[in-house]
Amino acid sequence: MKNSISKQLIGDRDVEKIVGQLLRFGVITASLVVLLGGILFLIQNGAGTRPDYHIFKGEQDSYITFEGIFMGLFTFKPMAIIQFGVLLLIITPIMRIVFSLFAFMLEKDKLYVIITLIVLGIILASTFGGLKV
């Protein structure tokens, strides 16, 4: 029994630790990016008039696409930075699934590889296959 455990490249406890660190890193990074965007937004717009919340104004089209977010990110637009932070927060659990997929492949656990591929496919299809209304 001890030989089979020592032959594994990565143990279950190691996978749990790495997944925990991955999720923690993703959430902290996303939070810091959103905080930076929020600070920049307040610096640029903090002294303006109070917004009128009686009329709903959706997000500008430039901040709801990947291209718009990245173009705004490189020009240091605060709303694009905030949206990028939200995008990082969304990507974090997807990265967890990808890491789990590789861990299951290393363990040669075919059933869990198939299940993880199905879950990843559903998440990616719902993320990238959405319709713009």
Secondary structure, 3 states (H helix, E strand, C coil): CHHHHHHCCCCHHHHHHHHHHHHHHHHHHHHHHHHHHHHHHHHHHCCCCCCCCCCCCCCCHHHCCHHHHHHHHHCCCHHHHHHHHHHHHHHHHHHHHHHHHHHHHHHCCHHHHHHHHHHHHHHHHHHHCCCCC
